[in-house]
Amino acid sequence: MTSVLVSAKGQVVLPAELRRRLGLNPGARLEVTEESDGLRLRVQRPVPSADVESLAGMVTAPSRGKPRKLSEFDPASLTARKRP
């Protein structure tokens, strides 16, 4: 367990090895939560925002046979299905 010192300005310096392992670069944000037995620090990772248009085509349905044209579609055939 590593202990750190709080400066007169209230700053805490995290050990370099820990910063490297967690990918903490200058400007990284930490969430500080007070708990009954002390403090908890959690790294706040930014969530990249994406618009709906950029998600188009990410998921494709598996092909089930030969593609059909709309002109080949017969709505009456749906009601004439045989029931088991």
DSSP file (Angstrom, degrees, kcal/mol; ACC not computed):
  #  RESIDUE AA STRUCTURE BP1 BP2  ACC     N-H-->O    O-->H-N    N-H-->O    O-->H-N    TCO  KAPPA ALPHA  PHI   PSI    X-CA   Y-CA   Z-CA
    1    1 A M              0   0    0      0, 0.0     2,-0.4     0, 0.0     0, 0.0   0.000 360.0 360.0 360.0 135.0    0.0    0.0    0.0
    2    2 A T        -     0   0    0     13,-0.0     2,-0.4     0, 0.0     0, 0.0  -0.836 360.0-153.5-103.9 136.6    1.3    3.4   -1.0
    3    3 A S        -     0   0    0     -2,-0.4     2,-0.3     2,-0.0     0, 0.0  -0.853   9.5-160.7-107.4 149.1    0.8    6.5    1.1
    4    4 A V        -     0   0    0     -2,-0.4     2,-0.4    11,-0.0    10,-0.1  -0.849  15.1-121.6-125.1 161.4    0.7   10.0   -0.4
    5    5 A L        -     0   0    0     -2,-0.3     8,-0.6     8,-0.2     2,-0.5  -0.841  15.1-135.7-106.8 137.9    1.2   13.4    1.2
    6    6 A V  B     -A   12   0A   0     -2,-0.4     6,-0.2     6,-0.1     2,-0.0  -0.828  26.4-138.8 -91.5 126.6   -1.4   16.3    1.0
    7    7 A S    >   -     0   0    0      4,-2.7     3,-1.8    -2,-0.5    -1,-0.0  -0.183  28.4 -97.5 -78.4 174.7    0.3   19.6    0.2
    8    8 A A  T 3  S+     0   0    0      1,-0.3    -1,-0.1     2,-0.1    -2,-0.0   0.761 127.5  54.1 -63.1 -24.9   -0.6   23.0    1.7
    9    9 A K  T 3  S-     0   0    0      2,-0.1    -1,-0.3     0, 0.0    -2,-0.0   0.420 123.3-106.1 -88.3   0.7   -2.7   23.6   -1.3
   10   10 A G  S <  S+     0   0    0     -3,-1.8     2,-0.3     1,-0.3    -2,-0.1   0.640  72.2 146.0  84.4  15.4   -4.7   20.4   -0.8
   11   11 A Q        -     0   0    0      2,-0.0    -4,-2.7     0, 0.0     2,-0.4  -0.610  34.0-158.5 -89.7 147.7   -3.0   18.6   -3.7
   12   12 A V  B     -A    6   0A   0     -2,-0.3     2,-0.6    -6,-0.2    -6,-0.1  -0.986   7.6-146.7-123.6 133.3   -2.2   14.9   -3.8
   13   13 A V        -     0   0    0     -8,-0.6    -8,-0.2    -2,-0.4     3,-0.1  -0.894  11.8-148.0-103.5 121.5    0.5   13.4   -6.0
   14   14 A L        -     0   0    0     -2,-0.6     5,-0.1     1,-0.1   -10,-0.0  -0.660  33.1 -95.5 -84.5 142.4   -0.2    9.9   -7.3
   15   15 A P     >  -     0   0    0      0, 0.0     4,-2.1     0, 0.0     3,-0.3  -0.242  30.1-122.1 -57.8 144.5    2.8    7.7   -7.9
   16   16 A A  H  > S+     0   0    0      1,-0.2     4,-2.6     2,-0.2     5,-0.2   0.874 110.4  55.0 -57.6 -42.4    4.1    7.7  -11.5
   17   17 A E  H  > S+     0   0    0      1,-0.2     4,-2.5     2,-0.2    -1,-0.2   0.904 109.1  48.0 -60.0 -41.8    3.7    3.9  -11.8
   18   18 A L  H  > S+     0   0    0     -3,-0.3     4,-2.1     2,-0.2    -1,-0.2   0.906 111.1  50.3 -65.4 -42.6    0.0    4.1  -10.8
   19   19 A R  H  X>S+     0   0    0     -4,-2.1     5,-2.7     2,-0.2     4,-0.7   0.904 112.4  47.7 -62.7 -41.3   -0.6    7.0  -13.2
   20   20 A R  H ><5S+     0   0    0     -4,-2.6     3,-0.8     3,-0.2    -2,-0.2   0.938 111.5  49.4 -64.5 -47.2    1.0    5.0  -16.1
   21   21 A R  H 3<5S+     0   0    0     -4,-2.5    -1,-0.2     1,-0.2    -2,-0.2   0.864 116.8  41.4 -62.0 -37.4   -0.9    1.9  -15.3
   22   22 A L  H 3<5S-     0   0    0     -4,-2.1    -1,-0.2    -5,-0.2    -2,-0.2   0.489 110.2-119.9 -89.3  -4.6   -4.3    3.8  -15.2
   23   23 A G  T <<5 +     0   0    0     -3,-0.8     2,-0.8    -4,-0.7    -3,-0.2   0.856  51.3 166.0  69.3  34.8   -3.5    5.9  -18.2
   24   24 A L      < +     0   0    0     -5,-2.7    -1,-0.2    -6,-0.2    -2,-0.1  -0.762   6.9 173.8 -89.5 112.1   -3.8    9.2  -16.2
   25   25 A N    >   -     0   0    0     -2,-0.8     3,-2.3     1,-0.1    -5,-0.0  -0.641  48.2 -63.8-107.6 168.5   -2.3   12.0  -18.2
   26   26 A P  T 3  S+     0   0    0      0, 0.0    -1,-0.1     0, 0.0     3,-0.1  -0.302 126.6  27.4 -54.1 132.9   -2.4   15.7  -17.3
   27   27 A G  T 3  S+     0   0    0      1,-0.3    -3,-0.0    -3,-0.1     2,-0.0   0.341  84.9 145.0  94.5  -5.2   -6.0   16.9  -17.2
   28   28 A A    <   -     0   0    0     -3,-2.3     2,-0.4     1,-0.1    -1,-0.3  -0.351  44.2-130.7 -64.6 147.9   -7.4   13.5  -16.4
   29   29 A R  E     -B   44   0B   0     15,-0.5    15,-2.5    -3,-0.1     2,-0.4  -0.842  18.5-165.5-107.2 139.3  -10.5   13.7  -14.1
   30   30 A L  E     -B   43   0B   0     -2,-0.4     2,-0.5    13,-0.2    13,-0.2  -0.960  16.0-136.8-119.8 139.8  -11.0   11.7  -10.9
   31   31 A E  E     -B   42   0B   0     11,-3.7    11,-2.1    -2,-0.4     2,-0.5  -0.844  18.7-154.7 -93.7 128.5  -14.3   11.3   -9.1
   32   32 A V  E     -B   41   0B   0     -2,-0.5     2,-0.4     9,-0.2     9,-0.2  -0.920  13.3-178.1-109.4 123.3  -13.9   11.6   -5.3
   33   33 A T  E     -B   40   0B   0      7,-2.5     7,-2.6    -2,-0.5     2,-0.5  -0.979  21.3-137.1-123.0 129.9  -16.5    9.9   -3.1
   34   34 A E  E     -B   39   0B   0     -2,-0.4     2,-0.2     5,-0.2     5,-0.2  -0.738  28.5-179.5 -85.2 128.3  -16.5   10.0    0.7
   35   35 A E  E >   -B   38   0B   0      3,-3.5     3,-1.3    -2,-0.5    -2,-0.0  -0.743  43.3 -97.9-121.0 171.0  -17.2    6.7    2.3
   36   36 A S  T 3  S+     0   0    0      1,-0.3     3,-0.1    -2,-0.2    -2,-0.0   0.807 123.4  37.1 -61.5 -30.4  -17.5    5.6    5.9
   37   37 A D  T 3  S-     0   0    0      1,-0.1     2,-0.3     0, 0.0    -1,-0.3   0.318 129.4 -64.3-106.8   8.9  -14.0    4.3    6.0
   38   38 A G  E <  S-B   35   0B   0     -3,-1.3    -3,-3.5     2,-0.0     2,-0.3  -1.000  73.5 -34.4 152.0-148.0  -12.3    7.0    3.8
   39   39 A L  E     -B   34   0B   0     -2,-0.3     2,-0.4    -5,-0.2    -5,-0.2  -0.842  38.3-152.1-114.2 149.8  -12.2    8.3    0.3
   40   40 A R  E     -B   33   0B   0     -7,-2.6    -7,-2.5    -2,-0.3     2,-0.5  -0.991   7.2-160.2-121.4 129.8  -12.6    6.5   -3.0
   41   41 A L  E     -B   32   0B   0     -2,-0.4     2,-0.4    -9,-0.2    -9,-0.2  -0.927  11.4-178.1-107.2 130.8  -11.0    7.8   -6.2
   42   42 A R  E     -B   31   0B   0    -11,-2.1   -11,-3.7    -2,-0.5     2,-0.3  -0.993  28.4-119.4-129.5 137.4  -12.4    6.6   -9.5
   43   43 A V  E     -B   30   0B   0     -2,-0.4     2,-0.8   -13,-0.2   -13,-0.2  -0.589  22.2-141.8 -74.0 129.5  -11.1    7.6  -13.0
   44   44 A Q  E     -B   29   0B   0    -15,-2.5   -15,-0.5    -2,-0.3    -1,-0.1  -0.849  17.2-162.7 -93.8 111.6  -13.8    9.4  -15.1
   45   45 A R        -     0   0    0     -2,-0.8     2,-0.1   -17,-0.1   -17,-0.0  -0.818  21.4-119.2 -94.7 129.7  -13.4    8.1  -18.6
   46   46 A P        -     0   0    0      0, 0.0    -1,-0.0     0, 0.0    -2,-0.0  -0.451  20.3-138.3 -67.7 139.1  -15.0   10.3  -21.3
   47   47 A V        -     0   0    0     -2,-0.1     2,-0.1     0, 0.0     0, 0.0  -0.883  21.3-125.2 -98.4 117.9  -17.8    8.5  -23.2
   48   48 A P        -     0   0    0      0, 0.0     2,-0.3     0, 0.0     0, 0.0  -0.395  23.4-131.7 -65.0 135.1  -17.5    9.4  -26.9
   49   49 A S        -     0   0    0     -2,-0.1     2,-0.4     0, 0.0     0, 0.0  -0.621  24.8-173.0 -87.1 147.6  -20.8   10.8  -28.3
   50   50 A A        -     0   0    0     -2,-0.3     2,-0.2     5,-0.0     5,-0.0  -0.999  18.0-133.4-140.2 140.3  -22.2    9.4  -31.5
   51   51 A D    >>  -     0   0    0     -2,-0.4     3,-0.9     1,-0.1     4,-0.5  -0.558  31.1-110.0 -88.7 161.9  -25.1   10.5  -33.6
   52   52 A V  G >4 S+     0   0    0      1,-0.3     3,-1.3    -2,-0.2     4,-0.5   0.838 113.9  62.3 -61.4 -35.5  -27.6    8.0  -34.9
   53   53 A E  G >4 S+     0   0    0      1,-0.3     3,-1.0     2,-0.2    -1,-0.3   0.844  98.0  56.2 -62.5 -33.1  -26.4    8.3  -38.5
   54   54 A S  G <4 S+     0   0    0     -3,-0.9    -1,-0.3     1,-0.2    -2,-0.2   0.673 101.8  58.7 -73.6 -14.3  -22.9    7.1  -37.6
   55   55 A L  G X< S+     0   0    0     -3,-1.3     3,-1.9    -4,-0.5     4,-0.3   0.567  77.0 119.5 -88.3  -9.7  -24.4    3.9  -36.2
   56   56 A A  T <  S+     0   0    0     -3,-1.0    -3,-0.0    -4,-0.5    -4,-0.0  -0.317  78.4  16.0 -60.4 133.4  -26.1    3.0  -39.5
   57   57 A G  T 3  S+     0   0    0      2,-0.3    -1,-0.3     1,-0.0     3,-0.1   0.438  88.0 115.2  86.3   0.2  -24.9   -0.4  -40.8
   58   58 A M  S <  S+     0   0    0     -3,-1.9     2,-0.5     1,-0.2    -2,-0.1   0.871  78.9  39.3 -69.8 -35.3  -23.3   -1.6  -37.6
   59   59 A V  S    S-     0   0    0     -4,-0.3     2,-0.4     2,-0.0    -2,-0.3  -0.960  70.9-175.5-119.1 128.4  -25.7   -4.5  -37.2
   60   60 A T        -     0   0    0     -2,-0.5     3,-0.0    -3,-0.1    -2,-0.0  -0.959  24.2-123.5-123.1 142.9  -26.9   -6.5  -40.2
   61   61 A A        -     0   0    0     -2,-0.4     2,-0.1     1,-0.1     3,-0.1  -0.565  36.8-102.4 -79.6 144.8  -29.4   -9.3  -40.1
   62   62 A P        -     0   0    0      0, 0.0     2,-0.2     0, 0.0    -1,-0.1  -0.399  41.7-104.9 -66.5 144.8  -28.3  -12.6  -41.5
   63   63 A S        -     0   0    0      1,-0.1     2,-0.3    -2,-0.1     3,-0.1  -0.486  30.2-167.3 -71.7 136.1  -29.5  -13.4  -45.0
   64   64 A R        -     0   0    0     -2,-0.2     2,-0.2     1,-0.2    -1,-0.1  -0.619  56.5 -52.4-123.8  72.1  -32.4  -15.9  -45.1
   65   65 A G  S    S-     0   0    0     -2,-0.3    -1,-0.2     2,-0.0     0, 0.0  -0.555  96.2 -12.8 100.8-164.3  -32.7  -16.8  -48.8
   66   66 A K  S    S-     0   0    0     -2,-0.2    -2,-0.0     1,-0.1     2,-0.0  -0.565  71.7-109.9 -80.2 135.2  -33.0  -14.9  -52.0
   67   67 A P        -     0   0    0      0, 0.0     2,-0.3     0, 0.0    -1,-0.1  -0.355  35.6-147.8 -62.6 143.7  -33.8  -11.2  -51.8
   68   68 A R        -     0   0    0     -2,-0.0     2,-0.2     2,-0.0     5,-0.0  -0.821   6.8-125.3-114.3 154.1  -37.3  -10.4  -53.0
   69   69 A K    >   -     0   0    0     -2,-0.3     3,-1.1     1,-0.1     4,-0.4  -0.627  24.8-117.9 -91.3 155.7  -38.7   -7.3  -54.8
   70   70 A L  G >  S+     0   0    0      1,-0.3     3,-1.2    -2,-0.2    -1,-0.1   0.834 114.3  61.8 -62.1 -32.7  -41.6   -5.4  -53.4
   71   71 A S  G 3  S+     0   0    0      1,-0.3    -1,-0.3     3,-0.0    -3,-0.0   0.737  99.7  55.8 -67.5 -20.9  -43.6   -6.2  -56.6
   72   72 A E  G <  S+     0   0    0     -3,-1.1     2,-0.3     2,-0.0    -1,-0.3   0.561  84.4 106.8 -84.6  -9.1  -43.3  -10.0  -55.7
   73   73 A F    <   -     0   0    0     -3,-1.2    -3,-0.0    -4,-0.4     0, 0.0  -0.546  49.7-168.9 -78.3 131.3  -44.9   -9.5  -52.3
   74   74 A D    >   -     0   0    0     -2,-0.3     3,-1.4     1,-0.1     4,-0.5  -0.932   9.4-164.1-121.6 105.6  -48.4  -10.8  -51.9
   75   75 A P  T >> S+     0   0    0      0, 0.0     3,-1.1     0, 0.0     4,-0.7   0.800  88.1  63.7 -60.0 -28.8  -50.1   -9.7  -48.6
   76   76 A A  H 3> S+     0   0    0      1,-0.2     4,-1.0     2,-0.2     3,-0.5   0.798  90.5  66.4 -66.2 -27.0  -52.8  -12.4  -49.0
   77   77 A S  H <4 S+     0   0    0     -3,-1.4    -1,-0.2     1,-0.2     4,-0.1   0.771  93.2  61.0 -66.8 -23.8  -50.2  -15.1  -48.7
   78   78 A L  H X4 S+     0   0    0     -3,-1.1     3,-0.7    -4,-0.5    -1,-0.2   0.862 106.2  44.6 -70.3 -35.5  -49.5  -14.1  -45.1
   79   79 A T  H 3< S+     0   0    0     -4,-0.7    -1,-0.2    -3,-0.5    -2,-0.2   0.659 106.1  62.4 -82.5 -15.5  -53.1  -14.8  -44.1
   80   80 A A  T 3< S+     0   0    0     -4,-1.0    -1,-0.2     2,-0.1    -2,-0.2   0.281  72.9 132.8 -93.5  11.3  -53.2  -18.1  -46.0
   81   81 A R    <   -     0   0    0     -3,-0.7     2,-0.4     1,-0.1    -3,-0.1  -0.318  60.8-116.7 -62.4 143.2  -50.4  -19.7  -43.9
   82   82 A K        -     0   0    0      2,-0.0    -1,-0.1     1,-0.0    -2,-0.1  -0.663  24.6-141.9 -80.9 134.9  -51.1  -23.2  -42.7
   83   83 A R              0   0    0     -2,-0.4    -1,-0.0     1,-0.1     0, 0.0  -0.795 360.0 360.0 -96.9 139.7  -51.3  -23.6  -38.9
   84   84 A P              0   0    0      0, 0.0    -1,-0.1     0, 0.0    -2,-0.0   0.499 360.0 360.0 -70.9 360.0  -49.8  -26.7  -37.3
